[in-house]
Amino acid sequence: MTDLINKYKQWKQEKDAKRKEPETPVEHIIAWFKTMFGAIFFIMIVNGLLFGSFVVPTGSMENTVATGDFVFVNRLIYAPSTPQMIPFINKPLPFYRLPGYADPKVGDVIVFIYPGDRDDIQPRDFTYYLKRCVGIAGDTLEIRKTKVYVNGKEFSLPRDGKFDLSMEPPTEFKEQWLQAQKDHSFPIGRGYTRDDWGPMRIPKAGDVITLDKNAIMEWQTFIRREGNTFAVEGEKIFINGKETTSYTVKKDYCFGLGDNRNNSEDSRYWGFIPMENVIGTPMIVYWSWDTGRPITDIFKKISSIRWSRIGTIIR
C-alpha cells in the first residue's frame, strides 16, 4: 500500500513539474482561450441538461410573470437535451432530446421553442416563448365568450392571471376588429377570434385527419411542418408525391395560452406547439427590472429593480 502511495506522489510531482505557468504573451492568450472555452462548454451542458435562464419579453403572462422578470427554468423535468444554442451569440445548434421524468400537463407554465408564425413552415428566428399549457394531445379545447373549456370543463383563469381591459377596441371599431381577428387567427379559414375559438381537438400522434378541398387551407402548413411535401392538383391532394384523402399525425402537440388573455399572442394565432419543442418549466424569479431602460442610465436602471418580485415562485 505504501508503494502505491509513493508511486502516486511521484507521478503527481512529475505531472506538476511538466505543467508550467504561462510566461509569454502568446501563452497567456492561449491559456485564456482554454479557460473561456471550458467555461462556455460547461454553461452549454448545464443550460441544456439541468437548468436554464429566461428573460420574460412581454406582458402576455401577467401577473404570473411580468415583463423584465428573469426566471430559472427547470429543463430536467420534461426533456433535458444537448445544447440548443451557442451562449452569448444565440446561434442555434442541432440538438437531441433525452427522456424526462414527466410530461407537460394542463395548467403547467411551459417554456418552449417558438414553432413559427401561423403561415410559416419554419420559424424565422430561434427563440423561446413562455405560456401556460391549457390543453395537451387528444384534448378538445374551446373558448366561449372568453372562458376556456378543456374536454367540456371550464379551465379557470389562473389566480395571478388578468384581463387587460385596455386592449378592448372602441365600440365604433368593434366590427373591423372582429374581422381582423378572424383573418389572423389559427387555423386559417375557420374565422375564430380571441374570445371565441374552437372547439378543436389538439393533434395527437396517430390521429387521422380527413383531407378534402375544405381542409386544404387549414392543414397544409401543419402537414408541411411535420416534414412532408404537400401539393394540390385539381381535386387531388398529394403528400410526399402520393395521392391521398387523409393524413396520419406524427407528433403530439399542446396548446399555449397567455394568462393575460386579452393581450397575448399565443396558440390562438400561430397554432399548436409540438411537445418536442417544450424544454422546461419556470420555477422562480431570481431578478426583475425594467428591461426597457438602457444600462447606460445606471441610476434609473437600478431604481427600476422590482425587489418585491425577486423570489416569486411561479405557479
Contacts in CASP RR format, 6 or more apart in sequence:
PFRMAT RR
TARGET T0000
AUTHOR 0000-0000-0000
METHOD contacts of the structure
MODEL  1
MTDLINKYKQWKQEKDAKRKEPETPVEHIIAWFKTMFGAIFFIMIVNGLL
FGSFVVPTGSMENTVATGDFVFVNRLIYAPSTPQMIPFINKPLPFYRLPG
YADPKVGDVIVFIYPGDRDDIQPRDFTYYLKRCVGIAGDTLEIRKTKVYV
NGKEFSLPRDGKFDLSMEPPTEFKEQWLQAQKDHSFPIGRGYTRDDWGPM
RIPKAGDVITLDKNAIMEWQTFIRREGNTFAVEGEKIFINGKETTSYTVK
KDYCFGLGDNRNNSEDSRYWGFIPMENVIGTPMIVYWSWDTGRPITDIFK
KISSIRWSRIGTIIR
22 28 0 8 1.000
22 30 0 8 1.000
22 31 0 8 1.000
40 86 0 8 1.000
40 87 0 8 1.000
40 88 0 8 1.000
43 87 0 8 1.000
44 83 0 8 1.000
44 86 0 8 1.000
44 87 0 8 1.000
45 83 0 8 1.000
46 52 0 8 1.000
47 53 0 8 1.000
47 75 0 8 1.000
47 83 0 8 1.000
47 87 0 8 1.000
48 75 0 8 1.000
48 80 0 8 1.000
48 81 0 8 1.000
48 82 0 8 1.000
48 83 0 8 1.000
48 84 0 8 1.000
49 75 0 8 1.000
49 76 0 8 1.000
49 80 0 8 1.000
49 81 0 8 1.000
49 98 0 8 1.000
50 75 0 8 1.000
50 76 0 8 1.000
50 80 0 8 1.000
51 72 0 8 1.000
51 73 0 8 1.000
51 74 0 8 1.000
51 75 0 8 1.000
51 76 0 8 1.000
52 72 0 8 1.000
52 73 0 8 1.000
52 75 0 8 1.000
53 70 0 8 1.000
53 71 0 8 1.000
53 72 0 8 1.000
53 73 0 8 1.000
54 70 0 8 1.000
54 71 0 8 1.000
54 73 0 8 1.000
54 111 0 8 1.000
54 128 0 8 1.000
54 130 0 8 1.000
54 282 0 8 1.000
55 68 0 8 1.000
55 69 0 8 1.000
55 70 0 8 1.000
55 71 0 8 1.000
55 291 0 8 1.000
56 65 0 8 1.000
56 66 0 8 1.000
56 67 0 8 1.000
56 68 0 8 1.000
56 69 0 8 1.000
56 70 0 8 1.000
56 71 0 8 1.000
56 130 0 8 1.000
57 67 0 8 1.000
57 68 0 8 1.000
57 291 0 8 1.000
58 67 0 8 1.000
58 265 0 8 1.000
59 66 0 8 1.000
59 67 0 8 1.000
59 260 0 8 1.000
59 263 0 8 1.000
59 264 0 8 1.000
60 131 0 8 1.000
60 258 0 8 1.000
60 259 0 8 1.000
60 260 0 8 1.000
60 263 0 8 1.000
60 264 0 8 1.000
60 265 0 8 1.000
60 266 0 8 1.000
61 109 0 8 1.000
61 130 0 8 1.000
61 131 0 8 1.000
61 132 0 8 1.000
61 161 0 8 1.000
61 258 0 8 1.000
61 259 0 8 1.000
61 260 0 8 1.000
61 264 0 8 1.000
62 160 0 8 1.000
62 161 0 8 1.000
62 162 0 8 1.000
62 164 0 8 1.000
62 259 0 8 1.000
62 260 0 8 1.000
62 263 0 8 1.000
63 160 0 8 1.000
63 161 0 8 1.000
63 162 0 8 1.000
63 259 0 8 1.000
63 260 0 8 1.000
64 109 0 8 1.000
64 132 0 8 1.000
64 158 0 8 1.000
64 160 0 8 1.000
64 161 0 8 1.000
64 259 0 8 1.000
64 314 0 8 1.000
64 315 0 8 1.000
65 71 0 8 1.000
65 109 0 8 1.000
65 130 0 8 1.000
65 282 0 8 1.000
65 285 0 8 1.000
65 312 0 8 1.000
65 314 0 8 1.000
66 288 0 8 1.000
66 306 0 8 1.000
66 309 0 8 1.000
67 291 0 8 1.000
68 288 0 8 1.000
68 289 0 8 1.000
68 290 0 8 1.000
68 291 0 8 1.000
69 285 0 8 1.000
69 287 0 8 1.000
69 288 0 8 1.000
69 309 0 8 1.000
69 312 0 8 1.000
70 285 0 8 1.000
70 286 0 8 1.000
70 287 0 8 1.000
70 288 0 8 1.000
71 130 0 8 1.000
71 282 0 8 1.000
71 283 0 8 1.000
71 284 0 8 1.000
71 285 0 8 1.000
71 286 0 8 1.000
71 314 0 8 1.000
72 282 0 8 1.000
72 283 0 8 1.000
72 284 0 8 1.000
72 286 0 8 1.000
73 111 0 8 1.000
73 279 0 8 1.000
73 280 0 8 1.000
73 281 0 8 1.000
73 282 0 8 1.000
73 283 0 8 1.000
74 280 0 8 1.000
74 281 0 8 1.000
74 282 0 8 1.000
74 283 0 8 1.000
75 81 0 8 1.000
75 279 0 8 1.000
75 280 0 8 1.000
76 100 0 8 1.000
76 101 0 8 1.000
77 100 0 8 1.000
77 101 0 8 1.000
77 102 0 8 1.000
77 280 0 8 1.000
77 281 0 8 1.000
78 100 0 8 1.000
78 102 0 8 1.000
78 103 0 8 1.000
78 104 0 8 1.000
78 110 0 8 1.000
78 278 0 8 1.000
78 279 0 8 1.000
78 280 0 8 1.000
78 281 0 8 1.000
79 97 0 8 1.000
79 98 0 8 1.000
79 99 0 8 1.000
79 100 0 8 1.000
79 276 0 8 1.000
79 278 0 8 1.000
79 279 0 8 1.000
79 280 0 8 1.000
80 97 0 8 1.000
80 98 0 8 1.000
80 100 0 8 1.000
81 95 0 8 1.000
81 96 0 8 1.000
81 97 0 8 1.000
81 98 0 8 1.000
81 279 0 8 1.000
82 93 0 8 1.000
82 95 0 8 1.000
82 96 0 8 1.000
83 93 0 8 1.000
83 95 0 8 1.000
84 92 0 8 1.000
84 93 0 8 1.000
84 95 0 8 1.000
84 113 0 8 1.000
84 126 0 8 1.000
84 279 0 8 1.000
85 91 0 8 1.000
85 92 0 8 1.000
85 93 0 8 1.000
85 126 0 8 1.000
86 93 0 8 1.000
90 126 0 8 1.000
92 126 0 8 1.000
97 276 0 8 1.000
103 136 0 8 1.000
103 275 0 8 1.000
104 110 0 8 1.000
104 133 0 8 1.000
104 136 0 8 1.000
104 254 0 8 1.000
104 275 0 8 1.000
104 278 0 8 1.000
104 281 0 8 1.000
105 133 0 8 1.000
105 136 0 8 1.000
106 133 0 8 1.000
106 134 0 8 1.000
106 135 0 8 1.000
106 136 0 8 1.000
106 139 0 8 1.000
106 150 0 8 1.000
106 155 0 8 1.000
107 132 0 8 1.000
107 133 0 8 1.000
107 134 0 8 1.000
107 155 0 8 1.000
107 158 0 8 1.000
108 132 0 8 1.000
108 133 0 8 1.000
108 281 0 8 1.000
109 130 0 8 1.000
109 131 0 8 1.000
109 132 0 8 1.000
109 133 0 8 1.000
109 281 0 8 1.000
109 282 0 8 1.000
109 314 0 8 1.000
109 315 0 8 1.000
110 130 0 8 1.000
110 131 0 8 1.000
110 132 0 8 1.000
110 133 0 8 1.000
110 254 0 8 1.000
110 256 0 8 1.000
110 273 0 8 1.000
110 278 0 8 1.000
110 280 0 8 1.000
110 281 0 8 1.000
111 128 0 8 1.000
111 129 0 8 1.000
111 130 0 8 1.000
111 278 0 8 1.000
111 279 0 8 1.000
111 280 0 8 1.000
111 281 0 8 1.000
111 282 0 8 1.000
112 128 0 8 1.000
112 129 0 8 1.000
112 130 0 8 1.000
112 131 0 8 1.000
112 273 0 8 1.000
112 277 0 8 1.000
112 278 0 8 1.000
112 279 0 8 1.000
112 280 0 8 1.000
113 123 0 8 1.000
113 126 0 8 1.000
113 127 0 8 1.000
113 128 0 8 1.000
113 129 0 8 1.000
113 277 0 8 1.000
113 279 0 8 1.000
114 123 0 8 1.000
114 125 0 8 1.000
114 126 0 8 1.000
114 127 0 8 1.000
114 128 0 8 1.000
114 129 0 8 1.000
114 277 0 8 1.000
115 123 0 8 1.000
115 225 0 8 1.000
115 270 0 8 1.000
115 271 0 8 1.000
115 272 0 8 1.000
115 273 0 8 1.000
115 274 0 8 1.000
115 277 0 8 1.000
116 122 0 8 1.000
116 123 0 8 1.000
116 124 0 8 1.000
116 270 0 8 1.000
117 123 0 8 1.000
117 124 0 8 1.000
117 270 0 8 1.000
118 184 0 8 1.000
118 186 0 8 1.000
118 187 0 8 1.000
118 188 0 8 1.000
118 221 0 8 1.000
118 269 0 8 1.000
118 270 0 8 1.000
118 271 0 8 1.000
119 188 0 8 1.000
119 221 0 8 1.000
120 221 0 8 1.000
121 221 0 8 1.000
121 224 0 8 1.000
121 225 0 8 1.000
122 225 0 8 1.000
128 279 0 8 1.000
130 282 0 8 1.000
131 256 0 8 1.000
131 257 0 8 1.000
131 258 0 8 1.000
131 264 0 8 1.000
131 266 0 8 1.000
131 267 0 8 1.000
131 273 0 8 1.000
132 158 0 8 1.000
132 256 0 8 1.000
132 257 0 8 1.000
132 258 0 8 1.000
132 259 0 8 1.000
133 254 0 8 1.000
133 255 0 8 1.000
133 256 0 8 1.000
133 278 0 8 1.000
134 141 0 8 1.000
134 148 0 8 1.000
134 150 0 8 1.000
134 155 0 8 1.000
134 255 0 8 1.000
134 256 0 8 1.000
134 257 0 8 1.000
135 141 0 8 1.000
135 150 0 8 1.000
135 202 0 8 1.000
135 254 0 8 1.000
135 255 0 8 1.000
135 256 0 8 1.000
136 202 0 8 1.000
136 252 0 8 1.000
136 254 0 8 1.000
136 255 0 8 1.000
136 275 0 8 1.000
137 202 0 8 1.000
137 203 0 8 1.000
137 204 0 8 1.000
137 205 0 8 1.000
137 252 0 8 1.000
137 253 0 8 1.000
137 254 0 8 1.000
137 275 0 8 1.000
138 201 0 8 1.000
138 202 0 8 1.000
138 203 0 8 1.000
138 204 0 8 1.000
138 207 0 8 1.000
139 150 0 8 1.000
139 151 0 8 1.000
139 201 0 8 1.000
139 202 0 8 1.000
139 255 0 8 1.000
140 150 0 8 1.000
140 151 0 8 1.000
140 152 0 8 1.000
140 199 0 8 1.000
140 200 0 8 1.000
140 201 0 8 1.000
140 202 0 8 1.000
141 148 0 8 1.000
141 149 0 8 1.000
141 150 0 8 1.000
141 197 0 8 1.000
141 198 0 8 1.000
141 199 0 8 1.000
141 200 0 8 1.000
141 201 0 8 1.000
141 202 0 8 1.000
141 255 0 8 1.000
142 148 0 8 1.000
142 149 0 8 1.000
142 152 0 8 1.000
142 197 0 8 1.000
142 198 0 8 1.000
142 199 0 8 1.000
142 200 0 8 1.000
143 149 0 8 1.000
143 194 0 8 1.000
143 195 0 8 1.000
143 196 0 8 1.000
143 197 0 8 1.000
143 198 0 8 1.000
143 268 0 8 1.000
144 196 0 8 1.000
145 195 0 8 1.000
145 196 0 8 1.000
146 163 0 8 1.000
146 195 0 8 1.000
146 261 0 8 1.000
147 154 0 8 1.000
148 154 0 8 1.000
148 155 0 8 1.000
148 257 0 8 1.000
149 155 0 8 1.000
149 199 0 8 1.000
157 163 0 8 1.000
157 259 0 8 1.000
157 261 0 8 1.000
158 259 0 8 1.000
158 315 0 8 1.000
159 315 0 8 1.000
160 259 0 8 1.000
160 315 0 8 1.000
161 259 0 8 1.000
161 260 0 8 1.000
162 259 0 8 1.000
162 260 0 8 1.000
163 260 0 8 1.000
163 261 0 8 1.000
163 262 0 8 1.000
164 260 0 8 1.000
164 262 0 8 1.000
164 263 0 8 1.000
165 262 0 8 1.000
167 262 0 8 1.000
167 263 0 8 1.000
168 262 0 8 1.000
169 176 0 8 1.000
169 177 0 8 1.000
178 193 0 8 1.000
181 191 0 8 1.000
181 192 0 8 1.000
181 193 0 8 1.000
181 194 0 8 1.000
182 189 0 8 1.000
182 191 0 8 1.000
182 192 0 8 1.000
182 193 0 8 1.000
183 191 0 8 1.000
184 269 0 8 1.000
185 191 0 8 1.000
185 192 0 8 1.000
185 193 0 8 1.000
185 194 0 8 1.000
185 197 0 8 1.000
185 268 0 8 1.000
185 269 0 8 1.000
186 192 0 8 1.000
186 267 0 8 1.000
186 268 0 8 1.000
186 269 0 8 1.000
186 270 0 8 1.000
186 271 0 8 1.000
187 200 0 8 1.000
187 218 0 8 1.000
187 219 0 8 1.000
187 222 0 8 1.000
187 271 0 8 1.000
188 217 0 8 1.000
188 218 0 8 1.000
188 221 0 8 1.000
189 217 0 8 1.000
189 218 0 8 1.000
190 198 0 8 1.000
190 218 0 8 1.000
192 198 0 8 1.000
192 268 0 8 1.000
194 261 0 8 1.000
194 262 0 8 1.000
194 268 0 8 1.000
197 268 0 8 1.000
201 207 0 8 1.000
202 253 0 8 1.000
202 254 0 8 1.000
202 255 0 8 1.000
202 272 0 8 1.000
203 209 0 8 1.000
203 222 0 8 1.000
203 249 0 8 1.000
203 251 0 8 1.000
203 252 0 8 1.000
203 253 0 8 1.000
203 272 0 8 1.000
204 249 0 8 1.000
204 252 0 8 1.000
204 253 0 8 1.000
205 249 0 8 1.000
205 250 0 8 1.000
205 251 0 8 1.000
205 252 0 8 1.000
206 248 0 8 1.000
206 249 0 8 1.000
206 250 0 8 1.000
207 248 0 8 1.000
207 249 0 8 1.000
208 246 0 8 1.000
208 247 0 8 1.000
208 248 0 8 1.000
208 249 0 8 1.000
209 215 0 8 1.000
209 219 0 8 1.000
209 246 0 8 1.000
209 247 0 8 1.000
209 248 0 8 1.000
209 249 0 8 1.000
210 245 0 8 1.000
210 246 0 8 1.000
211 219 0 8 1.000
211 237 0 8 1.000
211 244 0 8 1.000
211 245 0 8 1.000
211 246 0 8 1.000
211 247 0 8 1.000
212 245 0 8 1.000
213 235 0 8 1.000
216 232 0 8 1.000
216 237 0 8 1.000
219 247 0 8 1.000
220 230 0 8 1.000
222 272 0 8 1.000
223 230 0 8 1.000
223 239 0 8 1.000
223 247 0 8 1.000
224 230 0 8 1.000
226 249 0 8 1.000
226 250 0 8 1.000
226 251 0 8 1.000
228 239 0 8 1.000
228 240 0 8 1.000
229 238 0 8 1.000
229 239 0 8 1.000
229 240 0 8 1.000
229 241 0 8 1.000
230 237 0 8 1.000
230 238 0 8 1.000
230 239 0 8 1.000
231 237 0 8 1.000
231 238 0 8 1.000
231 241 0 8 1.000
232 238 0 8 1.000
236 243 0 8 1.000
237 243 0 8 1.000
237 244 0 8 1.000
237 245 0 8 1.000
238 244 0 8 1.000
239 247 0 8 1.000
251 274 0 8 1.000
251 275 0 8 1.000
251 276 0 8 1.000
252 274 0 8 1.000
252 275 0 8 1.000
253 272 0 8 1.000
253 273 0 8 1.000
253 274 0 8 1.000
253 275 0 8 1.000
254 272 0 8 1.000
254 273 0 8 1.000
254 275 0 8 1.000
254 278 0 8 1.000
255 267 0 8 1.000
255 271 0 8 1.000
255 272 0 8 1.000
255 273 0 8 1.000
256 266 0 8 1.000
256 267 0 8 1.000
256 273 0 8 1.000
257 264 0 8 1.000
257 266 0 8 1.000
257 267 0 8 1.000
257 268 0 8 1.000
258 264 0 8 1.000
258 266 0 8 1.000
267 273 0 8 1.000
281 314 0 8 1.000
282 314 0 8 1.000
283 313 0 8 1.000
283 314 0 8 1.000
284 311 0 8 1.000
284 312 0 8 1.000
284 313 0 8 1.000
284 314 0 8 1.000
285 309 0 8 1.000
285 310 0 8 1.000
285 311 0 8 1.000
285 312 0 8 1.000
285 314 0 8 1.000
286 310 0 8 1.000
286 311 0 8 1.000
287 310 0 8 1.000
288 305 0 8 1.000
288 306 0 8 1.000
288 309 0 8 1.000
288 310 0 8 1.000
289 301 0 8 1.000
289 304 0 8 1.000
289 305 0 8 1.000
289 306 0 8 1.000
290 301 0 8 1.000
290 304 0 8 1.000
293 300 0 8 1.000
293 301 0 8 1.000
293 304 0 8 1.000
294 301 0 8 1.000
295 301 0 8 1.000
END
